[in-house]
Amino acid sequence: MQVTVRDNNVDQALRALKKKMQREGVFREMKLRRNYEKPSEKRAREKAEAIRRSRKLLRKRLEREGY
């Protein structure tokens, strides 16, 4: 990952870097890897995330269609 610093504006470059890292999911990955996660817990978490994603998608689809 690379960010260019323009006009010695390090603060703006840091903000851009944080935004890129957030989009790539680096912070989330670091948080997950901080502690060991049992395989059964990982499966349960991933299943819950999938359910959450599908419900959100369904909600957006229904909202778009006007129900």
HTML snippet that shows the backbone in 3Dmol.js (N, CA, C, O; Angstrom):
<script src="https://3Dmol.org/build/3Dmol-min.js"></script>
<div id="view" style="width:600px;height:400px;position:relative"></div>
<script>
const pdb = `
ATOM      1  N   MET A   1       0.854  -1.169   0.000  1.00  0.00           N
ATOM      2  CA  MET A   1       0.000   0.000   0.000  1.00  0.00           C
ATOM      3  C   MET A   1       0.895   1.225   0.000  1.00  0.00           C
ATOM      4  O   MET A   1       1.900   1.263   0.709  1.00  0.00           O
ATOM      5  N   GLN A   2       0.536   2.227  -0.791  1.00  0.00           N
ATOM      6  CA  GLN A   2       1.398   3.383  -0.947  1.00  0.00           C
ATOM      7  C   GLN A   2       0.563   4.656  -0.994  1.00  0.00           C
ATOM      8  O   GLN A   2      -0.481   4.712  -1.643  1.00  0.00           O
ATOM      9  N   VAL A   3       1.050   5.680  -0.289  1.00  0.00           N
ATOM     10  CA  VAL A   3       0.405   6.984  -0.292  1.00  0.00           C
ATOM     11  C   VAL A   3       1.485   8.024  -0.531  1.00  0.00           C
ATOM     12  O   VAL A   3       2.551   7.959   0.081  1.00  0.00           O
ATOM     13  N   THR A   4       1.228   8.966  -1.398  1.00  0.00           N
ATOM     14  CA  THR A   4       2.218  10.011  -1.664  1.00  0.00           C
ATOM     15  C   THR A   4       1.942  11.220  -0.780  1.00  0.00           C
ATOM     16  O   THR A   4       0.791  11.585  -0.542  1.00  0.00           O
ATOM     17  N   VAL A   5       3.024  11.834  -0.297  1.00  0.00           N
ATOM     18  CA  VAL A   5       2.924  13.039   0.527  1.00  0.00           C
ATOM     19  C   VAL A   5       3.140  14.232  -0.396  1.00  0.00           C
ATOM     20  O   VAL A   5       4.184  14.353  -1.037  1.00  0.00           O
ATOM     21  N   ARG A   6       2.156  15.100  -0.455  1.00  0.00           N
ATOM     22  CA  ARG A   6       2.243  16.278  -1.327  1.00  0.00           C
ATOM     23  C   ARG A   6       2.434  17.530  -0.471  1.00  0.00           C
ATOM     24  O   ARG A   6       1.759  17.701   0.543  1.00  0.00           O
ATOM     25  N   ASP A   7       3.330  18.377  -0.871  1.00  0.00           N
ATOM     26  CA  ASP A   7       3.578  19.671  -0.203  1.00  0.00           C
ATOM     27  C   ASP A   7       3.849  19.516   1.294  1.00  0.00           C
ATOM     28  O   ASP A   7       3.409  20.341   2.093  1.00  0.00           O
ATOM     29  N   ASN A   8       4.571  18.464   1.673  1.00  0.00           N
ATOM     30  CA  ASN A   8       4.894  18.196   3.085  1.00  0.00           C
ATOM     31  C   ASN A   8       3.648  18.112   3.964  1.00  0.00           C
ATOM     32  O   ASN A   8       3.723  18.405   5.158  1.00  0.00           O
ATOM     33  N   ASN A   9       2.526  17.725   3.409  1.00  0.00           N
ATOM     34  CA  ASN A   9       1.279  17.611   4.160  1.00  0.00           C
ATOM     35  C   ASN A   9       1.124  16.159   4.630  1.00  0.00           C
ATOM     36  O   ASN A   9       0.442  15.352   3.999  1.00  0.00           O
ATOM     37  N   VAL A  10       1.778  15.853   5.760  1.00  0.00           N
ATOM     38  CA  VAL A  10       1.796  14.496   6.285  1.00  0.00           C
ATOM     39  C   VAL A  10       0.437  14.109   6.854  1.00  0.00           C
ATOM     40  O   VAL A  10       0.027  12.952   6.756  1.00  0.00           O
ATOM     41  N   ASP A  11      -0.262  15.072   7.449  1.00  0.00           N
ATOM     42  CA  ASP A  11      -1.572  14.776   8.039  1.00  0.00           C
ATOM     43  C   ASP A  11      -2.553  14.277   6.985  1.00  0.00           C
ATOM     44  O   ASP A  11      -3.289  13.315   7.208  1.00  0.00           O
ATOM     45  N   GLN A  12      -2.552  14.939   5.841  1.00  0.00           N
ATOM     46  CA  GLN A  12      -3.455  14.525   4.762  1.00  0.00           C
ATOM     47  C   GLN A  12      -3.065  13.145   4.240  1.00  0.00           C
ATOM     48  O   GLN A  12      -3.935  12.334   3.919  1.00  0.00           O
ATOM     49  N   ALA A  13      -1.761  12.873   4.152  1.00  0.00           N
ATOM     50  CA  ALA A  13      -1.298  11.565   3.689  1.00  0.00           C
ATOM     51  C   ALA A  13      -1.696  10.477   4.676  1.00  0.00           C
ATOM     52  O   ALA A  13      -2.087   9.383   4.269  1.00  0.00           O
ATOM     53  N   LEU A  14      -1.597  10.771   5.982  1.00  0.00           N
ATOM     54  CA  LEU A  14      -2.003   9.796   6.999  1.00  0.00           C
ATOM     55  C   LEU A  14      -3.490   9.499   6.898  1.00  0.00           C
ATOM     56  O   LEU A  14      -3.907   8.347   7.019  1.00  0.00           O
ATOM     57  N   ARG A  15      -4.288  10.534   6.676  1.00  0.00           N
ATOM     58  CA  ARG A  15      -5.732  10.321   6.537  1.00  0.00           C
ATOM     59  C   ARG A  15      -6.036   9.440   5.336  1.00  0.00           C
ATOM     60  O   ARG A  15      -6.890   8.556   5.400  1.00  0.00           O
ATOM     61  N   ALA A  16      -5.327   9.694   4.237  1.00  0.00           N
ATOM     62  CA  ALA A  16      -5.536   8.890   3.029  1.00  0.00           C
ATOM     63  C   ALA A  16      -5.120   7.445   3.277  1.00  0.00           C
ATOM     64  O   ALA A  16      -5.796   6.517   2.834  1.00  0.00           O
ATOM     65  N   LEU A  17      -4.000   7.252   3.991  1.00  0.00           N
ATOM     66  CA  LEU A  17      -3.532   5.898   4.302  1.00  0.00           C
ATOM     67  C   LEU A  17      -4.533   5.162   5.183  1.00  0.00           C
ATOM     68  O   LEU A  17      -4.845   3.998   4.932  1.00  0.00           O
ATOM     69  N   LYS A  18      -5.037   5.837   6.213  1.00  0.00           N
ATOM     70  CA  LYS A  18      -6.031   5.219   7.105  1.00  0.00           C
ATOM     71  C   LYS A  18      -7.285   4.814   6.329  1.00  0.00           C
ATOM     72  O   LYS A  18      -7.849   3.743   6.552  1.00  0.00           O
ATOM     73  N   LYS A  19      -7.710   5.688   5.416  1.00  0.00           N
ATOM     74  CA  LYS A  19      -8.903   5.398   4.625  1.00  0.00           C
ATOM     75  C   LYS A  19      -8.686   4.174   3.744  1.00  0.00           C
ATOM     76  O   LYS A  19      -9.570   3.327   3.617  1.00  0.00           O
ATOM     77  N   LYS A  20      -7.480   4.083   3.122  1.00  0.00           N
ATOM     78  CA  LYS A  20      -7.166   2.931   2.280  1.00  0.00           C
ATOM     79  C   LYS A  20      -7.131   1.652   3.112  1.00  0.00           C
ATOM     80  O   LYS A  20      -7.661   0.620   2.699  1.00  0.00           O
ATOM     81  N   MET A  21      -6.504   1.726   4.286  1.00  0.00           N
ATOM     82  CA  MET A  21      -6.406   0.555   5.152  1.00  0.00           C
ATOM     83  C   MET A  21      -7.792   0.119   5.621  1.00  0.00           C
ATOM     84  O   MET A  21      -8.075  -1.076   5.712  1.00  0.00           O
ATOM     85  N   GLN A  22      -8.646   1.084   5.917  1.00  0.00           N
ATOM     86  CA  GLN A  22     -10.014   0.773   6.348  1.00  0.00           C
ATOM     87  C   GLN A  22     -10.768   0.052   5.235  1.00  0.00           C
ATOM     88  O   GLN A  22     -11.452  -0.940   5.488  1.00  0.00           O
ATOM     89  N   ARG A  23     -10.642   0.554   3.985  1.00  0.00           N
ATOM     90  CA  ARG A  23     -11.322  -0.067   2.853  1.00  0.00           C
ATOM     91  C   ARG A  23     -10.829  -1.483   2.595  1.00  0.00           C
ATOM     92  O   ARG A  23     -11.608  -2.356   2.214  1.00  0.00           O
ATOM     93  N   GLU A  24      -9.531  -1.711   2.803  1.00  0.00           N
ATOM     94  CA  GLU A  24      -8.944  -3.027   2.569  1.00  0.00           C
ATOM     95  C   GLU A  24      -9.252  -3.997   3.710  1.00  0.00           C
ATOM     96  O   GLU A  24      -9.072  -5.205   3.551  1.00  0.00           O
ATOM     97  N   GLY A  25      -9.706  -3.499   4.846  1.00  0.00           N
ATOM     98  CA  GLY A  25     -10.037  -4.363   5.974  1.00  0.00           C
ATOM     99  C   GLY A  25      -8.841  -4.719   6.844  1.00  0.00           C
ATOM    100  O   GLY A  25      -8.868  -5.728   7.547  1.00  0.00           O
ATOM    101  N   VAL A  26      -7.798  -3.907   6.806  1.00  0.00           N
ATOM    102  CA  VAL A  26      -6.584  -4.196   7.581  1.00  0.00           C
ATOM    103  C   VAL A  26      -6.855  -4.091   9.070  1.00  0.00           C
ATOM    104  O   VAL A  26      -6.423  -4.950   9.840  1.00  0.00           O
ATOM    105  N   PHE A  27      -7.566  -3.048   9.488  1.00  0.00           N
ATOM    106  CA  PHE A  27      -7.838  -2.855  10.918  1.00  0.00           C
ATOM    107  C   PHE A  27      -8.695  -3.987  11.470  1.00  0.00           C
ATOM    108  O   PHE A  27      -8.466  -4.467  12.581  1.00  0.00           O
ATOM    109  N   ARG A  28      -9.668  -4.403  10.696  1.00  0.00           N
ATOM    110  CA  ARG A  28     -10.544  -5.500  11.124  1.00  0.00           C
ATOM    111  C   ARG A  28      -9.747  -6.800  11.261  1.00  0.00           C
ATOM    112  O   ARG A  28      -9.941  -7.565  12.206  1.00  0.00           O
ATOM    113  N   GLU A  29      -8.854  -7.032  10.308  1.00  0.00           N
ATOM    114  CA  GLU A  29      -8.001  -8.220  10.345  1.00  0.00           C
ATOM    115  C   GLU A  29      -7.090  -8.203  11.561  1.00  0.00           C
ATOM    116  O   GLU A  29      -6.897  -9.231  12.211  1.00  0.00           O
ATOM    117  N   MET A  30      -6.527  -7.033  11.871  1.00  0.00           N
ATOM    118  CA  MET A  30      -5.652  -6.917  13.047  1.00  0.00           C
ATOM    119  C   MET A  30      -6.430  -7.216  14.318  1.00  0.00           C
ATOM    120  O   MET A  30      -5.931  -7.899  15.212  1.00  0.00           O
ATOM    121  N   LYS A  31      -7.654  -6.705  14.397  1.00  0.00           N
ATOM    122  CA  LYS A  31      -8.478  -6.931  15.577  1.00  0.00           C
ATOM    123  C   LYS A  31      -8.791  -8.419  15.727  1.00  0.00           C
ATOM    124  O   LYS A  31      -8.749  -8.951  16.836  1.00  0.00           O
ATOM    125  N   LEU A  32      -9.103  -9.091  14.621  1.00  0.00           N
ATOM    126  CA  LEU A  32      -9.423 -10.516  14.671  1.00  0.00           C
ATOM    127  C   LEU A  32      -8.208 -11.349  15.058  1.00  0.00           C
ATOM    128  O   LEU A  32      -8.340 -12.348  15.766  1.00  0.00           O
ATOM    129  N   ARG A  33      -7.036 -10.950  14.601  1.00  0.00           N
ATOM    130  CA  ARG A  33      -5.821 -11.722  14.866  1.00  0.00           C
ATOM    131  C   ARG A  33      -5.195 -11.423  16.225  1.00  0.00           C
ATOM    132  O   ARG A  33      -4.220 -12.066  16.612  1.00  0.00           O
ATOM    133  N   ARG A  34      -5.738 -10.468  16.940  1.00  0.00           N
ATOM    134  CA  ARG A  34      -5.176 -10.098  18.236  1.00  0.00           C
ATOM    135  C   ARG A  34      -5.222 -11.278  19.214  1.00  0.00           C
ATOM    136  O   ARG A  34      -4.283 -11.499  19.978  1.00  0.00           O
ATOM    137  N   ASN A  35      -6.310 -12.019  19.179  1.00  0.00           N
ATOM    138  CA  ASN A  35      -6.462 -13.183  20.052  1.00  0.00           C
ATOM    139  C   ASN A  35      -6.799 -14.406  19.206  1.00  0.00           C
ATOM    140  O   ASN A  35      -7.311 -14.290  18.093  1.00  0.00           O
ATOM    141  N   TYR A  36      -6.502 -15.577  19.756  1.00  0.00           N
ATOM    142  CA  TYR A  36      -6.819 -16.813  19.053  1.00  0.00           C
ATOM    143  C   TYR A  36      -8.329 -17.001  19.016  1.00  0.00           C
ATOM    144  O   TYR A  36      -9.034 -16.738  19.990  1.00  0.00           O
ATOM    145  N   GLU A  37      -8.798 -17.458  17.876  1.00  0.00           N
ATOM    146  CA  GLU A  37     -10.229 -17.717  17.716  1.00  0.00           C
ATOM    147  C   GLU A  37     -10.409 -19.192  17.380  1.00  0.00           C
ATOM    148  O   GLU A  37      -9.863 -19.693  16.396  1.00  0.00           O
ATOM    149  N   LYS A  38     -11.177 -19.869  18.206  1.00  0.00           N
ATOM    150  CA  LYS A  38     -11.410 -21.295  17.969  1.00  0.00           C
ATOM    151  C   LYS A  38     -12.128 -21.479  16.633  1.00  0.00           C
ATOM    152  O   LYS A  38     -12.919 -20.629  16.226  1.00  0.00           O
ATOM    153  N   PRO A  39     -11.849 -22.595  15.951  1.00  0.00           N
ATOM    154  CA  PRO A  39     -12.509 -22.828  14.659  1.00  0.00           C
ATOM    155  C   PRO A  39     -14.032 -22.791  14.745  1.00  0.00           C
ATOM    156  O   PRO A  39     -14.692 -22.299  13.829  1.00  0.00           O
ATOM    157  N   SER A  40     -14.595 -23.307  15.838  1.00  0.00           N
ATOM    158  CA  SER A  40     -16.053 -23.290  15.968  1.00  0.00           C
ATOM    159  C   SER A  40     -16.562 -21.854  16.124  1.00  0.00           C
ATOM    160  O   SER A  40     -17.614 -21.507  15.587  1.00  0.00           O
ATOM    161  N   GLU A  41     -15.819 -21.023  16.856  1.00  0.00           N
ATOM    162  CA  GLU A  41     -16.208 -19.619  17.008  1.00  0.00           C
ATOM    163  C   GLU A  41     -16.095 -18.881  15.675  1.00  0.00           C
ATOM    164  O   GLU A  41     -16.925 -18.034  15.345  1.00  0.00           O
ATOM    165  N   LYS A  42     -15.059 -19.218  14.920  1.00  0.00           N
ATOM    166  CA  LYS A  42     -14.859 -18.583  13.621  1.00  0.00           C
ATOM    167  C   LYS A  42     -16.006 -18.922  12.673  1.00  0.00           C
ATOM    168  O   LYS A  42     -16.518 -18.049  11.973  1.00  0.00           O
ATOM    169  N   ARG A  43     -16.411 -20.207  12.654  1.00  0.00           N
ATOM    170  CA  ARG A  43     -17.534 -20.620  11.799  1.00  0.00           C
ATOM    171  C   ARG A  43     -18.805 -19.887  12.204  1.00  0.00           C
ATOM    172  O   ARG A  43     -19.546 -19.404  11.348  1.00  0.00           O
ATOM    173  N   ALA A  44     -19.059 -19.804  13.514  1.00  0.00           N
ATOM    174  CA  ALA A  44     -20.270 -19.141  13.991  1.00  0.00           C
ATOM    175  C   ALA A  44     -20.253 -17.661  13.618  1.00  0.00           C
ATOM    176  O   ALA A  44     -21.274 -17.118  13.195  1.00  0.00           O
ATOM    177  N   ARG A  45     -19.109 -17.006  13.770  1.00  0.00           N
ATOM    178  CA  ARG A  45     -18.995 -15.589  13.442  1.00  0.00           C
ATOM    179  C   ARG A  45     -19.202 -15.363  11.952  1.00  0.00           C
ATOM    180  O   ARG A  45     -19.926 -14.449  11.558  1.00  0.00           O
ATOM    181  N   GLU A  46     -18.569 -16.190  11.121  1.00  0.00           N
ATOM    182  CA  GLU A  46     -18.709 -16.034   9.681  1.00  0.00           C
ATOM    183  C   GLU A  46     -20.142 -16.298   9.223  1.00  0.00           C
ATOM    184  O   GLU A  46     -20.644 -15.626   8.322  1.00  0.00           O
ATOM    185  N   LYS A  47     -20.796 -17.275   9.841  1.00  0.00           N
ATOM    186  CA  LYS A  47     -22.187 -17.562   9.499  1.00  0.00           C
ATOM    187  C   LYS A  47     -23.079 -16.385   9.876  1.00  0.00           C
ATOM    188  O   LYS A  47     -23.959 -15.996   9.109  1.00  0.00           O
ATOM    189  N   ALA A  48     -22.848 -15.816  11.064  1.00  0.00           N
ATOM    190  CA  ALA A  48     -23.638 -14.663  11.497  1.00  0.00           C
ATOM    191  C   ALA A  48     -23.407 -13.471  10.573  1.00  0.00           C
ATOM    192  O   ALA A  48     -24.347 -12.743  10.255  1.00  0.00           O
ATOM    193  N   GLU A  49     -22.157 -13.267  10.139  1.00  0.00           N
ATOM    194  CA  GLU A  49     -21.866 -12.176   9.216  1.00  0.00           C
ATOM    195  C   GLU A  49     -22.568 -12.383   7.881  1.00  0.00           C
ATOM    196  O   GLU A  49     -23.076 -11.429   7.292  1.00  0.00           O
ATOM    197  N   ALA A  50     -22.599 -13.617   7.401  1.00  0.00           N
ATOM    198  CA  ALA A  50     -23.264 -13.913   6.134  1.00  0.00           C
ATOM    199  C   ALA A  50     -24.761 -13.640   6.242  1.00  0.00           C
ATOM    200  O   ALA A  50     -25.362 -13.076   5.328  1.00  0.00           O
ATOM    201  N   ILE A  51     -25.357 -14.040   7.358  1.00  0.00           N
ATOM    202  CA  ILE A  51     -26.792 -13.792   7.577  1.00  0.00           C
ATOM    203  C   ILE A  51     -27.054 -12.298   7.612  1.00  0.00           C
ATOM    204  O   ILE A  51     -28.017 -11.815   7.016  1.00  0.00           O
ATOM    205  N   ARG A  52     -26.187 -11.563   8.317  1.00  0.00           N
ATOM    206  CA  ARG A  52     -26.337 -10.113   8.414  1.00  0.00           C
ATOM    207  C   ARG A  52     -26.249  -9.465   7.033  1.00  0.00           C
ATOM    208  O   ARG A  52     -27.039  -8.581   6.702  1.00  0.00           O
ATOM    209  N   ARG A  53     -25.277  -9.915   6.228  1.00  0.00           N
ATOM    210  CA  ARG A  53     -25.119  -9.366   4.877  1.00  0.00           C
ATOM    211  C   ARG A  53     -26.340  -9.636   4.016  1.00  0.00           C
ATOM    212  O   ARG A  53     -26.814  -8.753   3.301  1.00  0.00           O
ATOM    213  N   SER A  54     -26.855 -10.878   4.088  1.00  0.00           N
ATOM    214  CA  SER A  54     -28.003 -11.236   3.248  1.00  0.00           C
ATOM    215  C   SER A  54     -29.253 -10.460   3.663  1.00  0.00           C
ATOM    216  O   SER A  54     -30.031 -10.032   2.810  1.00  0.00           O
ATOM    217  N   ARG A  55     -29.449 -10.277   4.976  1.00  0.00           N
ATOM    218  CA  ARG A  55     -30.613  -9.503   5.434  1.00  0.00           C
ATOM    219  C   ARG A  55     -30.513  -8.048   5.001  1.00  0.00           C
ATOM    220  O   ARG A  55     -31.507  -7.436   4.611  1.00  0.00           O
ATOM    221  N   LYS A  56     -29.301  -7.500   5.074  1.00  0.00           N
ATOM    222  CA  LYS A  56     -29.093  -6.122   4.656  1.00  0.00           C
ATOM    223  C   LYS A  56     -29.389  -5.971   3.167  1.00  0.00           C
ATOM    224  O   LYS A  56     -30.040  -5.014   2.750  1.00  0.00           O
ATOM    225  N   LEU A  57     -28.906  -6.921   2.372  1.00  0.00           N
ATOM    226  CA  LEU A  57     -29.139  -6.898   0.932  1.00  0.00           C
ATOM    227  C   LEU A  57     -30.632  -6.991   0.625  1.00  0.00           C
ATOM    228  O   LEU A  57     -31.143  -6.273  -0.234  1.00  0.00           O
ATOM    229  N   LEU A  58     -31.326  -7.879   1.332  1.00  0.00           N
ATOM    230  CA  LEU A  58     -32.773  -8.035   1.144  1.00  0.00           C
ATOM    231  C   LEU A  58     -33.506  -6.750   1.519  1.00  0.00           C
ATOM    232  O   LEU A  58     -34.423  -6.321   0.818  1.00  0.00           O
ATOM    233  N   ARG A  59     -33.093  -6.137   2.635  1.00  0.00           N
ATOM    234  CA  ARG A  59     -33.707  -4.898   3.079  1.00  0.00           C
ATOM    235  C   ARG A  59     -33.529  -3.803   2.027  1.00  0.00           C
ATOM    236  O   ARG A  59     -34.469  -3.070   1.720  1.00  0.00           O
ATOM    237  N   LYS A  60     -32.316  -3.699   1.476  1.00  0.00           N
ATOM    238  CA  LYS A  60     -32.060  -2.683   0.454  1.00  0.00           C
ATOM    239  C   LYS A  60     -32.874  -2.953  -0.804  1.00  0.00           C
ATOM    240  O   LYS A  60     -33.399  -2.021  -1.414  1.00  0.00           O
ATOM    241  N   ARG A  61     -32.984  -4.234  -1.203  1.00  0.00           N
ATOM    242  CA  ARG A  61     -33.744  -4.600  -2.387  1.00  0.00           C
ATOM    243  C   ARG A  61     -35.214  -4.246  -2.200  1.00  0.00           C
ATOM    244  O   ARG A  61     -35.832  -3.684  -3.104  1.00  0.00           O
ATOM    245  N   LEU A  62     -35.784  -4.568  -1.035  1.00  0.00           N
ATOM    246  CA  LEU A  62     -37.181  -4.249  -0.770  1.00  0.00           C
ATOM    247  C   LEU A  62     -37.418  -2.739  -0.740  1.00  0.00           C
ATOM    248  O   LEU A  62     -38.444  -2.245  -1.208  1.00  0.00           O
ATOM    249  N   GLU A  63     -36.451  -2.025  -0.182  1.00  0.00           N
ATOM    250  CA  GLU A  63     -36.575  -0.573  -0.128  1.00  0.00           C
ATOM    251  C   GLU A  63     -36.550   0.038  -1.543  1.00  0.00           C
ATOM    252  O   GLU A  63     -37.287   0.977  -1.845  1.00  0.00           O
ATOM    253  N   ARG A  64     -35.693  -0.518  -2.386  1.00  0.00           N
ATOM    254  CA  ARG A  64     -35.576  -0.028  -3.764  1.00  0.00           C
ATOM    255  C   ARG A  64     -36.849  -0.309  -4.556  1.00  0.00           C
ATOM    256  O   ARG A  64     -37.264   0.505  -5.381  1.00  0.00           O
ATOM    257  N   GLU A  65     -37.469  -1.467  -4.305  1.00  0.00           N
ATOM    258  CA  GLU A  65     -38.680  -1.828  -5.040  1.00  0.00           C
ATOM    259  C   GLU A  65     -39.923  -1.145  -4.484  1.00  0.00           C
ATOM    260  O   GLU A  65     -40.970  -1.143  -5.132  1.00  0.00           O
ATOM    261  N   GLY A  66     -39.817  -0.562  -3.286  1.00  0.00           N
ATOM    262  CA  GLY A  66     -40.917   0.222  -2.742  1.00  0.00           C
ATOM    263  C   GLY A  66     -41.907  -0.582  -1.900  1.00  0.00           C
ATOM    264  O   GLY A  66     -43.089  -0.240  -1.863  1.00  0.00           O
ATOM    265  N   TYR A  67     -41.456  -1.638  -1.226  1.00  0.00           N
ATOM    266  CA  TYR A  67     -42.377  -2.415  -0.372  1.00  0.00           C
ATOM    267  C   TYR A  67     -42.409  -1.861   1.020  1.00  0.00           C
ATOM    268  O   TYR A  67     -43.125  -2.383   1.875  1.00  0.00           O
TER     269      TYR A  67
END
`;
const viewer = $3Dmol.createViewer("view");
viewer.addModel(pdb, "pdb");
viewer.setStyle({}, {cartoon: {color: "spectrum"}});
viewer.zoomTo();
viewer.render();
</script>
